[in-house]
Amino acid sequence: MTSLSASRLPPAKGPATHLVVLLHGYGADGNDLIGLAPHWQSLLPTVAFAAPNAPARVPGAPGYQWFALTRLDPHEMERGVAAAAP
């Protein structure tokens, strides 16, 4: 099981009835999105907000990634298939 760190904002009033999870893009982190939550709190006062950091750091850069972008590169995939072939 993977544990994620997250920026959080509790409900404006009462216990949480729902949870909104904000997911960032490549090279960002949860802090980039949690600032949106206060804008929605007046409309959703019993909702808690969480903006987790992806589990992997971006190599050579600040920020996080949910998966390696090399998985989306067709040439990288071809190399992986060729390496796995008997």
N, CA, C and O atoms as a Maestro MAE file, in Angstrom:
{
 s_m_m2io_version
 :::
 2.0.0
}

f_m_ct {
 s_m_title
 :::
 protein
 m_atom[344] {
  # First column is atom index #
  i_m_mmod_type
  r_m_x_coord
  r_m_y_coord
  r_m_z_coord
  i_m_residue_number
  s_m_chain_name
  s_m_pdb_residue_name
  s_m_pdb_atom_name
  i_m_atomic_number
  :::
  1 25 0.845 -1.176 0.000 1 A "MET " " N  " 7
  2 3 0.000 0.000 0.000 1 A "MET " " CA " 6
  3 2 0.889 1.237 0.000 1 A "MET " " C  " 6
  4 15 1.866 1.309 0.745 1 A "MET " " O  " 8
  5 25 0.545 2.204 -0.835 2 A "THR " " N  " 7
  6 3 1.290 3.454 -0.919 2 A "THR " " CA " 6
  7 2 0.594 4.518 -0.086 2 A "THR " " C  " 6
  8 15 -0.626 4.673 -0.143 2 A "THR " " O  " 8
  9 25 1.382 5.242 0.684 3 A "SER " " N  " 7
  10 3 0.846 6.345 1.471 3 A "SER " " CA " 6
  11 2 1.220 7.650 0.770 3 A "SER " " C  " 6
  12 15 2.372 7.841 0.380 3 A "SER " " O  " 8
  13 25 0.251 8.539 0.612 4 A "LEU " " N  " 7
  14 3 0.488 9.809 -0.061 4 A "LEU " " CA " 6
  15 2 0.415 10.955 0.933 4 A "LEU " " C  " 6
  16 15 -0.450 10.970 1.809 4 A "LEU " " O  " 8
  17 25 1.318 11.911 0.799 5 A "SER " " N  " 7
  18 3 1.190 13.131 1.585 5 A "SER " " CA " 6
  19 2 0.217 14.046 0.845 5 A "SER " " C  " 6
  20 15 0.133 14.015 -0.382 5 A "SER " " O  " 8
  21 25 -0.514 14.859 1.604 6 A "ALA " " N  " 7
  22 3 -1.530 15.691 0.952 6 A "ALA " " CA " 6
  23 2 -1.708 17.012 1.678 6 A "ALA " " C  " 6
  24 15 -1.566 17.095 2.898 6 A "ALA " " O  " 8
  25 25 -2.020 18.041 0.906 7 A "SER " " N  " 7
  26 3 -2.489 19.301 1.465 7 A "SER " " CA " 6
  27 2 -3.977 19.129 1.693 7 A "SER " " C  " 6
  28 15 -4.666 18.533 0.865 7 A "SER " " O  " 8
  29 25 -4.489 19.645 2.815 8 A "ARG " " N  " 7
  30 3 -5.894 19.415 3.161 8 A "ARG " " CA " 6
  31 2 -6.573 20.689 3.615 8 A "ARG " " C  " 6
  32 15 -5.933 21.613 4.116 8 A "ARG " " O  " 8
  33 25 -7.880 20.720 3.430 9 A "LEU " " N  " 7
  34 3 -8.710 21.797 3.951 9 A "LEU " " CA " 6
  35 2 -9.965 21.148 4.530 9 A "LEU " " C  " 6
  36 15 -10.722 20.509 3.798 9 A "LEU " " O  " 8
  37 25 -10.196 21.302 5.835 10 A "PRO " " N  " 7
  38 3 -11.379 20.694 6.442 10 A "PRO " " CA " 6
  39 2 -12.647 21.436 6.023 10 A "PRO " " C  " 6
  40 15 -12.569 22.520 5.445 10 A "PRO " " O  " 8
  41 25 -13.808 20.860 6.309 11 A "PRO " " N  " 7
  42 3 -15.070 21.525 5.973 11 A "PRO " " CA " 6
  43 2 -15.197 22.866 6.694 11 A "PRO " " C  " 6
  44 15 -14.640 23.058 7.775 11 A "PRO " " O  " 8
  45 25 -15.927 23.774 6.090 12 A "ALA " " N  " 7
  46 3 -16.153 25.087 6.698 12 A "ALA " " CA " 6
  47 2 -17.038 24.965 7.931 12 A "ALA " " C  " 6
  48 15 -16.909 25.754 8.867 12 A "ALA " " O  " 8
  49 25 -17.946 23.969 7.939 13 A "LYS " " N  " 7
  50 3 -18.787 23.769 9.125 13 A "LYS " " CA " 6
  51 2 -19.150 22.303 9.278 13 A "LYS " " C  " 6
  52 15 -19.408 21.600 8.301 13 A "LYS " " O  " 8
  53 25 -19.162 21.867 10.510 14 A "GLY " " N  " 7
  54 3 -19.576 20.504 10.843 14 A "GLY " " CA " 6
  55 2 -18.632 19.435 10.339 14 A "GLY " " C  " 6
  56 15 -17.584 19.726 9.763 14 A "GLY " " O  " 8
  57 25 -19.025 18.184 10.568 15 A "PRO " " N  " 7
  58 3 -18.208 17.071 10.071 15 A "PRO " " CA " 6
  59 2 -18.333 16.959 8.548 15 A "PRO " " C  " 6
  60 15 -19.327 17.385 7.959 15 A "PRO " " O  " 8
  61 25 -17.326 16.390 7.943 16 A "ALA " " N  " 7
  62 3 -17.327 16.231 6.481 16 A "ALA " " CA " 6
  63 2 -18.391 15.238 6.044 16 A "ALA " " C  " 6
  64 15 -18.517 14.152 6.610 16 A "ALA " " O  " 8
  65 25 -19.140 15.617 5.049 17 A "THR " " N  " 7
  66 3 -20.123 14.712 4.450 17 A "THR " " CA " 6
  67 2 -19.607 14.131 3.133 17 A "THR " " C  " 6
  68 15 -20.086 13.095 2.671 17 A "THR " " O  " 8
  69 25 -18.633 14.805 2.541 18 A "HIS " " N  " 7
  70 3 -18.051 14.377 1.270 18 A "HIS " " CA " 6
  71 2 -16.583 14.779 1.246 18 A "HIS " " C  " 6
  72 15 -16.118 15.553 2.083 18 A "HIS " " O  " 8
  73 25 -15.866 14.238 0.272 19 A "LEU " " N  " 7
  74 3 -14.456 14.570 0.074 19 A "LEU " " CA " 6
  75 2 -14.230 14.862 -1.405 19 A "LEU " " C  " 6
  76 15 -14.621 14.075 -2.266 19 A "LEU " " O  " 8
  77 25 -13.605 15.983 -1.693 20 A "VAL " " N  " 7
  78 3 -13.179 16.305 -3.053 20 A "VAL " " CA " 6
  79 2 -11.661 16.133 -3.093 20 A "VAL " " C  " 6
  80 15 -10.937 16.717 -2.286 20 A "VAL " " O  " 8
  81 25 -11.192 15.326 -4.044 21 A "VAL " " N  " 7
  82 3 -9.765 15.079 -4.207 21 A "VAL " " CA " 6
  83 2 -9.311 15.804 -5.471 21 A "VAL " " C  " 6
  84 15 -9.836 15.568 -6.559 21 A "VAL " " O  " 8
  85 25 -8.333 16.686 -5.311 22 A "LEU " " N  " 7
  86 3 -7.792 17.473 -6.423 22 A "LEU " " CA " 6
  87 2 -6.464 16.852 -6.840 22 A "LEU " " C  " 6
  88 15 -5.552 16.745 -6.021 22 A "LEU " " O  " 8
  89 25 -6.343 16.441 -8.096 23 A "LEU " " N  " 7
  90 3 -5.128 15.781 -8.576 23 A "LEU " " CA " 6
  91 2 -4.356 16.716 -9.505 23 A "LEU " " C  " 6
  92 15 -4.895 17.224 -10.488 23 A "LEU " " O  " 8
  93 25 -3.093 16.931 -9.174 24 A "HIS " " N  " 7
  94 3 -2.236 17.834 -9.952 24 A "HIS " " CA " 6
  95 2 -1.667 17.139 -11.180 24 A "HIS " " C  " 6
  96 15 -1.773 15.922 -11.334 24 A "HIS " " O  " 8
  97 25 -1.067 17.931 -12.039 25 A "GLY " " N  " 7
  98 3 -0.427 17.416 -13.244 25 A "GLY " " CA " 6
  99 2 1.051 17.152 -13.038 25 A "GLY " " C  " 6
  100 15 1.567 17.258 -11.925 25 A "GLY " " O  " 8
  101 25 1.720 16.808 -14.115 26 A "TYR " " N  " 7
  102 3 3.133 16.449 -14.116 26 A "TYR " " CA " 6
  103 2 3.997 17.608 -13.616 26 A "TYR " " C  " 6
  104 15 3.873 18.736 -14.091 26 A "TYR " " O  " 8
  105 25 4.862 17.320 -12.665 27 A "GLY " " N  " 7
  106 3 5.807 18.307 -12.159 27 A "GLY " " CA " 6
  107 2 5.241 19.249 -11.114 27 A "GLY " " C  " 6
  108 15 5.947 20.154 -10.668 27 A "GLY " " O  " 8
  109 25 4.012 19.073 -10.715 28 A "ALA " " N  " 7
  110 3 3.385 19.934 -9.712 28 A "ALA " " CA " 6
  111 2 3.293 19.185 -8.387 28 A "ALA " " C  " 6
  112 15 3.867 18.107 -8.236 28 A "ALA " " O  " 8
  113 25 2.573 19.756 -7.435 29 A "ASP " " N  " 7
  114 3 2.282 19.069 -6.178 29 A "ASP " " CA " 6
  115 2 0.931 19.533 -5.654 29 A "ASP " " C  " 6
  116 15 0.300 20.416 -6.236 29 A "ASP " " O  " 8
  117 25 0.495 18.940 -4.567 30 A "GLY " " N  " 7
  118 3 -0.812 19.254 -4.010 30 A "GLY " " CA " 6
  119 2 -0.985 20.701 -3.618 30 A "GLY " " C  " 6
  120 15 -2.093 21.235 -3.663 30 A "GLY " " O  " 8
  121 25 0.116 21.346 -3.227 31 A "ASN " " N  " 7
  122 3 0.028 22.757 -2.847 31 A "ASN " " CA " 6
  123 2 -0.412 23.645 -4.005 31 A "ASN " " C  " 6
  124 15 -0.972 24.720 -3.790 31 A "ASN " " O  " 8
  125 25 -0.161 23.196 -5.229 32 A "ASP " " N  " 7
  126 3 -0.568 23.982 -6.400 32 A "ASP " " CA " 6
  127 2 -2.085 24.060 -6.554 32 A "ASP " " C  " 6
  128 15 -2.596 24.990 -7.177 32 A "ASP " " O  " 8
  129 25 -2.806 23.090 -5.994 33 A "LEU " " N  " 7
  130 3 -4.258 23.040 -6.191 33 A "LEU " " CA " 6
  131 2 -5.087 23.352 -4.956 33 A "LEU " " C  " 6
  132 15 -6.225 23.802 -5.086 33 A "LEU " " O  " 8
  133 25 -4.558 23.129 -3.777 34 A "ILE " " N  " 7
  134 3 -5.382 23.288 -2.577 34 A "ILE " " CA " 6
  135 2 -5.892 24.722 -2.433 34 A "ILE " " C  " 6
  136 15 -6.900 24.949 -1.764 34 A "ILE " " O  " 8
  137 25 -5.224 25.675 -3.040 35 A "GLY " " N  " 7
  138 3 -5.674 27.064 -3.000 35 A "GLY " " CA " 6
  139 2 -7.007 27.293 -3.694 35 A "GLY " " C  " 6
  140 15 -7.633 28.333 -3.492 35 A "GLY " " O  " 8
  141 25 -7.454 26.340 -4.510 36 A "LEU " " N  " 7
  142 3 -8.768 26.440 -5.152 36 A "LEU " " CA " 6
  143 2 -9.899 26.128 -4.175 36 A "LEU " " C  " 6
  144 15 -11.008 26.642 -4.317 36 A "LEU " " O  " 8
  145 25 -9.617 25.290 -3.194 37 A "ALA " " N  " 7
  146 3 -10.662 24.807 -2.283 37 A "ALA " " CA " 6
  147 2 -11.416 25.922 -1.555 37 A "ALA " " C  " 6
  148 15 -12.642 25.839 -1.474 37 A "ALA " " O  " 8
  149 25 -10.763 26.958 -1.019 38 A "PRO " " N  " 7
  150 3 -11.519 28.001 -0.325 38 A "PRO " " CA " 6
  151 2 -12.562 28.693 -1.212 38 A "PRO " " C  " 6
  152 15 -13.562 29.204 -0.708 38 A "PRO " " O  " 8
  153 25 -12.336 28.709 -2.509 39 A "HIS " " N  " 7
  154 3 -13.291 29.332 -3.430 39 A "HIS " " CA " 6
  155 2 -14.583 28.524 -3.535 39 A "HIS " " C  " 6
  156 15 -15.631 29.070 -3.879 39 A "HIS " " O  " 8
  157 25 -14.511 27.229 -3.239 40 A "TRP " " N  " 7
  158 3 -15.678 26.358 -3.328 40 A "TRP " " CA " 6
  159 2 -16.348 26.125 -1.975 40 A "TRP " " C  " 6
  160 15 -17.461 25.603 -1.919 40 A "TRP " " O  " 8
  161 25 -15.680 26.509 -0.884 41 A "GLN " " N  " 7
  162 3 -16.226 26.214 0.436 41 A "GLN " " CA " 6
  163 2 -17.582 26.858 0.703 41 A "GLN " " C  " 6
  164 15 -18.413 26.258 1.385 41 A "GLN " " O  " 8
  165 25 -17.829 28.041 0.196 42 A "SER " " N  " 7
  166 3 -19.128 28.673 0.458 42 A "SER " " CA " 6
  167 2 -20.266 27.886 -0.205 42 A "SER " " C  " 6
  168 15 -21.387 27.873 0.303 42 A "SER " " O  " 8
  169 25 -19.987 27.242 -1.314 43 A "LEU " " N  " 7
  170 3 -20.990 26.413 -1.994 43 A "LEU " " CA " 6
  171 2 -21.064 25.005 -1.422 43 A "LEU " " C  " 6
  172 15 -22.096 24.340 -1.518 43 A "LEU " " O  " 8
  173 25 -19.960 24.554 -0.826 44 A "LEU " " N  " 7
  174 3 -19.856 23.187 -0.309 44 A "LEU " " CA " 6
  175 2 -19.337 23.211 1.133 44 A "LEU " " C  " 6
  176 15 -18.234 22.727 1.387 44 A "LEU " " O  " 8
  177 25 -20.096 23.756 2.072 45 A "PRO " " N  " 7
  178 3 -19.579 23.978 3.425 45 A "PRO " " CA " 6
  179 2 -19.268 22.723 4.229 45 A "PRO " " C  " 6
  180 15 -18.486 22.785 5.179 45 A "PRO " " O  " 8
  181 25 -19.861 21.581 3.872 46 A "THR " " N  " 7
  182 3 -19.590 20.358 4.633 46 A "THR " " CA " 6
  183 2 -18.650 19.404 3.895 46 A "THR " " C  " 6
  184 15 -18.551 18.227 4.243 46 A "THR " " O  " 8
  185 25 -17.970 19.914 2.884 47 A "VAL " " N  " 7
  186 3 -17.045 19.097 2.091 47 A "VAL " " CA " 6
  187 2 -15.611 19.344 2.550 47 A "VAL " " C  " 6
  188 15 -15.203 20.485 2.767 47 A "VAL " " O  " 8
  189 25 -14.852 18.256 2.693 48 A "ALA " " N  " 7
  190 3 -13.414 18.338 2.960 48 A "ALA " " CA " 6
  191 2 -12.686 18.244 1.621 48 A "ALA " " C  " 6
  192 15 -13.173 17.612 0.683 48 A "ALA " " O  " 8
  193 25 -11.526 18.873 1.540 49 A "PHE " " N  " 7
  194 3 -10.741 18.872 0.309 49 A "PHE " " CA " 6
  195 2 -9.360 18.293 0.603 49 A "PHE " " C  " 6
  196 15 -8.783 18.545 1.661 49 A "PHE " " O  " 8
  197 25 -8.838 17.518 -0.340 50 A "ALA " " N  " 7
  198 3 -7.480 16.983 -0.225 50 A "ALA " " CA " 6
  199 2 -6.813 17.068 -1.588 50 A "ALA " " C  " 6
  200 15 -7.430 16.793 -2.617 50 A "ALA " " O  " 8
  201 25 -5.548 17.452 -1.578 51 A "ALA " " N  " 7
  202 3 -4.759 17.541 -2.812 51 A "ALA " " CA " 6
  203 2 -3.451 16.801 -2.574 51 A "ALA " " C  " 6
  204 15 -2.468 17.399 -2.137 51 A "ALA " " O  " 8
  205 25 -3.434 15.488 -2.861 52 A "PRO " " N  " 7
  206 3 -2.239 14.694 -2.579 52 A "PRO " " CA " 6
  207 2 -1.106 14.964 -3.563 52 A "PRO " " C  " 6
  208 15 -1.324 15.392 -4.696 52 A "PRO " " O  " 8
  209 25 0.101 14.702 -3.094 53 A "ASN " " N  " 7
  210 3 1.263 14.689 -3.981 53 A "ASN " " CA " 6
  211 2 1.318 13.313 -4.624 53 A "ASN " " C  " 6
  212 15 1.063 12.307 -3.962 53 A "ASN " " O  " 8
  213 25 1.648 13.262 -5.912 54 A "ALA " " N  " 7
  214 3 1.828 11.974 -6.582 54 A "ALA " " CA " 6
  215 2 2.943 11.199 -5.875 54 A "ALA " " C  " 6
  216 15 3.755 11.801 -5.173 54 A "ALA " " O  " 8
  217 25 2.994 9.887 -6.047 55 A "PRO " " N  " 7
  218 3 3.952 9.093 -5.292 55 A "PRO " " CA " 6
  219 2 5.411 9.190 -5.745 55 A "PRO " " C  " 6
  220 15 6.307 8.851 -4.971 55 A "PRO " " O  " 8
  221 25 5.674 9.639 -6.964 56 A "ALA " " N  " 7
  222 3 7.053 9.655 -7.470 56 A "ALA " " CA " 6
  223 2 7.515 11.072 -7.781 56 A "ALA " " C  " 6
  224 15 6.764 11.877 -8.331 56 A "ALA " " O  " 8
  225 25 8.754 11.361 -7.423 57 A "ARG " " N  " 7
  226 3 9.366 12.646 -7.780 57 A "ARG " " CA " 6
  227 2 9.674 12.661 -9.265 57 A "ARG " " C  " 6
  228 15 9.960 11.618 -9.853 57 A "ARG " " O  " 8
  229 25 9.618 13.836 -9.877 58 A "VAL " " N  " 7
  230 3 10.049 13.986 -11.273 58 A "VAL " " CA " 6
  231 2 11.574 13.975 -11.265 58 A "VAL " " C  " 6
  232 15 12.184 14.771 -10.551 58 A "VAL " " O  " 8
  233 25 12.207 13.092 -12.043 59 A "PRO " " N  " 7
  234 3 13.667 13.024 -12.042 59 A "PRO " " CA " 6
  235 2 14.296 14.352 -12.482 59 A "PRO " " C  " 6
  236 15 13.970 14.880 -13.545 59 A "PRO " " O  " 8
  237 25 15.187 14.874 -11.666 60 A "GLY " " N  " 7
  238 3 15.918 16.086 -11.998 60 A "GLY " " CA " 6
  239 2 15.119 17.371 -11.935 60 A "GLY " " C  " 6
  240 15 15.566 18.396 -12.450 60 A "GLY " " O  " 8
  241 25 13.949 17.343 -11.318 61 A "ALA " " N  " 7
  242 3 13.123 18.547 -11.254 61 A "ALA " " CA " 6
  243 2 12.314 18.538 -9.952 61 A "ALA " " C  " 6
  244 15 12.100 17.487 -9.348 61 A "ALA " " O  " 8
  245 25 11.872 19.724 -9.533 62 A "PRO " " N  " 7
  246 3 10.975 19.729 -8.375 62 A "PRO " " CA " 6
  247 2 9.596 19.239 -8.811 62 A "PRO " " C  " 6
  248 15 9.244 19.350 -9.985 62 A "PRO " " O  " 8
  249 25 8.851 18.724 -7.920 63 A "GLY " " N  " 7
  250 3 7.506 18.272 -8.237 63 A "GLY " " CA " 6
  251 2 7.404 16.767 -8.324 63 A "GLY " " C  " 6
  252 15 8.383 16.042 -8.143 63 A "GLY " " O  " 8
  253 25 6.196 16.315 -8.604 64 A "TYR " " N  " 7
  254 3 5.865 14.896 -8.562 64 A "TYR " " CA " 6
  255 2 5.203 14.442 -9.855 64 A "TYR " " C  " 6
  256 15 4.742 15.253 -10.658 64 A "TYR " " O  " 8
  257 25 5.167 13.119 -10.036 65 A "GLN " " N  " 7
  258 3 4.497 12.523 -11.185 65 A "GLN " " CA " 6
  259 2 3.705 11.300 -10.724 65 A "GLN " " C  " 6
  260 15 4.132 10.576 -9.824 65 A "GLN " " O  " 8
  261 25 2.552 11.078 -11.346 66 A "TRP " " N  " 7
  262 3 1.726 9.917 -11.024 66 A "TRP " " CA " 6
  263 2 2.283 8.676 -11.694 66 A "TRP " " C  " 6
  264 15 2.135 7.569 -11.176 66 A "TRP " " O  " 8
  265 25 2.921 8.851 -12.839 67 A "PHE " " N  " 7
  266 3 3.566 7.763 -13.568 67 A "PHE " " CA " 6
  267 2 4.629 8.396 -14.455 67 A "PHE " " C  " 6
  268 15 4.552 9.583 -14.770 67 A "PHE " " O  " 8
  269 25 5.610 7.614 -14.852 68 A "ALA " " N  " 7
  270 3 6.698 8.125 -15.689 68 A "ALA " " CA " 6
  271 2 6.185 8.413 -17.102 68 A "ALA " " C  " 6
  272 15 5.506 7.580 -17.703 68 A "ALA " " O  " 8
  273 25 6.507 9.577 -17.618 69 A "LEU " " N  " 7
  274 3 6.073 9.919 -18.972 69 A "LEU " " CA " 6
  275 2 6.720 9.032 -20.021 69 A "LEU " " C  " 6
  276 15 6.199 8.915 -21.129 69 A "LEU " " O  " 8
  277 25 7.839 8.408 -19.699 70 A "THR " " N  " 7
  278 3 8.469 7.501 -20.669 70 A "THR " " CA " 6
  279 2 7.541 6.339 -21.002 70 A "THR " " C  " 6
  280 15 7.694 5.702 -22.045 70 A "THR " " O  " 8
  281 25 6.589 6.060 -20.133 71 A "ARG " " N  " 7
  282 3 5.611 5.002 -20.438 71 A "ARG " " CA " 6
  283 2 4.734 5.401 -21.604 71 A "ARG " " C  " 6
  284 15 4.117 4.532 -22.220 71 A "ARG " " O  " 8
  285 25 4.653 6.680 -21.933 72 A "LEU " " N  " 7
  286 3 3.808 7.147 -23.021 72 A "LEU " " CA " 6
  287 2 4.582 7.351 -24.326 72 A "LEU " " C  " 6
  288 15 3.980 7.602 -25.370 72 A "LEU " " O  " 8
  289 25 5.901 7.245 -24.271 73 A "ASP " " N  " 7
  290 3 6.742 7.434 -25.452 73 A "ASP " " CA " 6
  291 2 6.728 6.148 -26.283 73 A "ASP " " C  " 6
  292 15 7.180 5.110 -25.802 73 A "ASP " " O  " 8
  293 25 6.221 6.193 -27.521 74 A "PRO " " N  " 7
  294 3 6.155 4.970 -28.337 74 A "PRO " " CA " 6
  295 2 7.523 4.322 -28.523 74 A "PRO " " C  " 6
  296 15 7.613 3.095 -28.557 74 A "PRO " " O  " 8
  297 25 8.586 5.106 -28.645 75 A "HIS " " N  " 7
  298 3 9.919 4.536 -28.824 75 A "HIS " " CA " 6
  299 2 10.369 3.821 -27.557 75 A "HIS " " C  " 6
  300 15 11.012 2.773 -27.628 75 A "HIS " " O  " 8
  301 25 10.038 4.375 -26.416 76 A "GLU " " N  " 7
  302 3 10.375 3.740 -25.147 76 A "GLU " " CA " 6
  303 2 9.622 2.420 -25.014 76 A "GLU " " C  " 6
  304 15 10.173 1.432 -24.530 76 A "GLU " " O  " 8
  305 25 8.366 2.406 -25.444 77 A "MET " " N  " 7
  306 3 7.570 1.183 -25.381 77 A "MET " " CA " 6
  307 2 8.141 0.126 -26.317 77 A "MET " " C  " 6
  308 15 8.190 -1.052 -25.966 77 A "MET " " O  " 8
  309 25 8.577 0.546 -27.521 78 A "GLU " " N  " 7
  310 3 9.168 -0.399 -28.472 78 A "GLU " " CA " 6
  311 2 10.434 -1.013 -27.899 78 A "GLU " " C  " 6
  312 15 10.664 -2.214 -28.036 78 A "GLU " " O  " 8
  313 25 11.263 -0.183 -27.249 79 A "ARG " " N  " 7
  314 3 12.484 -0.710 -26.638 79 A "ARG " " CA " 6
  315 2 12.148 -1.731 -25.548 79 A "ARG " " C  " 6
  316 15 12.816 -2.757 -25.418 79 A "ARG " " O  " 8
  317 25 11.105 -1.436 -24.767 80 A "GLY " " N  " 7
  318 3 10.691 -2.363 -23.709 80 A "GLY " " CA " 6
  319 2 10.187 -3.679 -24.274 80 A "GLY " " C  " 6
  320 15 10.489 -4.743 -23.734 80 A "GLY " " O  " 8
  321 25 9.417 -3.619 -25.363 81 A "VAL " " N  " 7
  322 3 8.898 -4.835 -25.993 81 A "VAL " " CA " 6
  323 2 10.048 -5.634 -26.588 81 A "VAL " " C  " 6
  324 15 10.100 -6.856 -26.446 81 A "VAL " " O  " 8
  325 25 10.974 -4.942 -27.257 82 A "ALA " " N  " 7
  326 3 12.115 -5.622 -27.859 82 A "ALA " " CA " 6
  327 2 12.982 -6.285 -26.789 82 A "ALA " " C  " 6
  328 15 13.472 -7.397 -26.988 82 A "ALA " " O  " 8
  329 25 13.170 -5.621 -25.677 83 A "ALA " " N  " 7
  330 3 13.988 -6.181 -24.600 83 A "ALA " " CA " 6
  331 2 13.321 -7.382 -23.964 83 A "ALA " " C  " 6
  332 15 14.002 -8.281 -23.471 83 A "ALA " " O  " 8
  333 25 11.996 -7.410 -23.968 84 A "ALA " " N  " 7
  334 3 11.267 -8.534 -23.348 84 A "ALA " " CA " 6
  335 2 11.115 -9.728 -24.280 84 A "ALA " " C  " 6
  336 15 10.786 -10.826 -23.831 84 A "ALA " " O  " 8
  337 25 11.352 -9.523 -25.579 85 A "ALA " " N  " 7
  338 3 11.188 -10.612 -26.533 85 A "ALA " " CA " 6
  339 2 12.259 -11.680 -26.325 85 A "ALA " " C  " 6
  340 15 13.409 -11.367 -26.017 85 A "ALA " " O  " 8
  341 25 11.866 -12.951 -26.497 86 A "PRO " " N  " 7
  342 3 12.841 -14.048 -26.294 86 A "PRO " " CA " 6
  343 2 13.916 -14.093 -27.348 86 A "PRO " " C  " 6
  344 15 14.792 -14.956 -27.299 86 A "PRO " " O  " 8
  :::
 }
 m_bond[343] {
  # First column is bond index #
  i_m_from
  i_m_to
  i_m_order
  :::
  1 1 2 1
  2 2 3 1
  3 3 4 2
  4 3 5 1
  5 5 6 1
  6 6 7 1
  7 7 8 2
  8 7 9 1
  9 9 10 1
  10 10 11 1
  11 11 12 2
  12 11 13 1
  13 13 14 1
  14 14 15 1
  15 15 16 2
  16 15 17 1
  17 17 18 1
  18 18 19 1
  19 19 20 2
  20 19 21 1
  21 21 22 1
  22 22 23 1
  23 23 24 2
  24 23 25 1
  25 25 26 1
  26 26 27 1
  27 27 28 2
  28 27 29 1
  29 29 30 1
  30 30 31 1
  31 31 32 2
  32 31 33 1
  33 33 34 1
  34 34 35 1
  35 35 36 2
  36 35 37 1
  37 37 38 1
  38 38 39 1
  39 39 40 2
  40 39 41 1
  41 41 42 1
  42 42 43 1
  43 43 44 2
  44 43 45 1
  45 45 46 1
  46 46 47 1
  47 47 48 2
  48 47 49 1
  49 49 50 1
  50 50 51 1
  51 51 52 2
  52 51 53 1
  53 53 54 1
  54 54 55 1
  55 55 56 2
  56 55 57 1
  57 57 58 1
  58 58 59 1
  59 59 60 2
  60 59 61 1
  61 61 62 1
  62 62 63 1
  63 63 64 2
  64 63 65 1
  65 65 66 1
  66 66 67 1
  67 67 68 2
  68 67 69 1
  69 69 70 1
  70 70 71 1
  71 71 72 2
  72 71 73 1
  73 73 74 1
  74 74 75 1
  75 75 76 2
  76 75 77 1
  77 77 78 1
  78 78 79 1
  79 79 80 2
  80 79 81 1
  81 81 82 1
  82 82 83 1
  83 83 84 2
  84 83 85 1
  85 85 86 1
  86 86 87 1
  87 87 88 2
  88 87 89 1
  89 89 90 1
  90 90 91 1
  91 91 92 2
  92 91 93 1
  93 93 94 1
  94 94 95 1
  95 95 96 2
  96 95 97 1
  97 97 98 1
  98 98 99 1
  99 99 100 2
  100 99 101 1
  101 101 102 1
  102 102 103 1
  103 103 104 2
  104 103 105 1
  105 105 106 1
  106 106 107 1
  107 107 108 2
  108 107 109 1
  109 109 110 1
  110 110 111 1
  111 111 112 2
  112 111 113 1
  113 113 114 1
  114 114 115 1
  115 115 116 2
  116 115 117 1
  117 117 118 1
  118 118 119 1
  119 119 120 2
  120 119 121 1
  121 121 122 1
  122 122 123 1
  123 123 124 2
  124 123 125 1
  125 125 126 1
  126 126 127 1
  127 127 128 2
  128 127 129 1
  129 129 130 1
  130 130 131 1
  131 131 132 2
  132 131 133 1
  133 133 134 1
  134 134 135 1
  135 135 136 2
  136 135 137 1
  137 137 138 1
  138 138 139 1
  139 139 140 2
  140 139 141 1
  141 141 142 1
  142 142 143 1
  143 143 144 2
  144 143 145 1
  145 145 146 1
  146 146 147 1
  147 147 148 2
  148 147 149 1
  149 149 150 1
  150 150 151 1
  151 151 152 2
  152 151 153 1
  153 153 154 1
  154 154 155 1
  155 155 156 2
  156 155 157 1
  157 157 158 1
  158 158 159 1
  159 159 160 2
  160 159 161 1
  161 161 162 1
  162 162 163 1
  163 163 164 2
  164 163 165 1
  165 165 166 1
  166 166 167 1
  167 167 168 2
  168 167 169 1
  169 169 170 1
  170 170 171 1
  171 171 172 2
  172 171 173 1
  173 173 174 1
  174 174 175 1
  175 175 176 2
  176 175 177 1
  177 177 178 1
  178 178 179 1
  179 179 180 2
  180 179 181 1
  181 181 182 1
  182 182 183 1
  183 183 184 2
  184 183 185 1
  185 185 186 1
  186 186 187 1
  187 187 188 2
  188 187 189 1
  189 189 190 1
  190 190 191 1
  191 191 192 2
  192 191 193 1
  193 193 194 1
  194 194 195 1
  195 195 196 2
  196 195 197 1
  197 197 198 1
  198 198 199 1
  199 199 200 2
  200 199 201 1
  201 201 202 1
  202 202 203 1
  203 203 204 2
  204 203 205 1
  205 205 206 1
  206 206 207 1
  207 207 208 2
  208 207 209 1
  209 209 210 1
  210 210 211 1
  211 211 212 2
  212 211 213 1
  213 213 214 1
  214 214 215 1
  215 215 216 2
  216 215 217 1
  217 217 218 1
  218 218 219 1
  219 219 220 2
  220 219 221 1
  221 221 222 1
  222 222 223 1
  223 223 224 2
  224 223 225 1
  225 225 226 1
  226 226 227 1
  227 227 228 2
  228 227 229 1
  229 229 230 1
  230 230 231 1
  231 231 232 2
  232 231 233 1
  233 233 234 1
  234 234 235 1
  235 235 236 2
  236 235 237 1
  237 237 238 1
  238 238 239 1
  239 239 240 2
  240 239 241 1
  241 241 242 1
  242 242 243 1
  243 243 244 2
  244 243 245 1
  245 245 246 1
  246 246 247 1
  247 247 248 2
  248 247 249 1
  249 249 250 1
  250 250 251 1
  251 251 252 2
  252 251 253 1
  253 253 254 1
  254 254 255 1
  255 255 256 2
  256 255 257 1
  257 257 258 1
  258 258 259 1
  259 259 260 2
  260 259 261 1
  261 261 262 1
  262 262 263 1
  263 263 264 2
  264 263 265 1
  265 265 266 1
  266 266 267 1
  267 267 268 2
  268 267 269 1
  269 269 270 1
  270 270 271 1
  271 271 272 2
  272 271 273 1
  273 273 274 1
  274 274 275 1
  275 275 276 2
  276 275 277 1
  277 277 278 1
  278 278 279 1
  279 279 280 2
  280 279 281 1
  281 281 282 1
  282 282 283 1
  283 283 284 2
  284 283 285 1
  285 285 286 1
  286 286 287 1
  287 287 288 2
  288 287 289 1
  289 289 290 1
  290 290 291 1
  291 291 292 2
  292 291 293 1
  293 293 294 1
  294 294 295 1
  295 295 296 2
  296 295 297 1
  297 297 298 1
  298 298 299 1
  299 299 300 2
  300 299 301 1
  301 301 302 1
  302 302 303 1
  303 303 304 2
  304 303 305 1
  305 305 306 1
  306 306 307 1
  307 307 308 2
  308 307 309 1
  309 309 310 1
  310 310 311 1
  311 311 312 2
  312 311 313 1
  313 313 314 1
  314 314 315 1
  315 315 316 2
  316 315 317 1
  317 317 318 1
  318 318 319 1
  319 319 320 2
  320 319 321 1
  321 321 322 1
  322 322 323 1
  323 323 324 2
  324 323 325 1
  325 325 326 1
  326 326 327 1
  327 327 328 2
  328 327 329 1
  329 329 330 1
  330 330 331 1
  331 331 332 2
  332 331 333 1
  333 333 334 1
  334 334 335 1
  335 335 336 2
  336 335 337 1
  337 337 338 1
  338 338 339 1
  339 339 340 2
  340 339 341 1
  341 341 342 1
  342 342 343 1
  343 343 344 2
  :::
 }
}
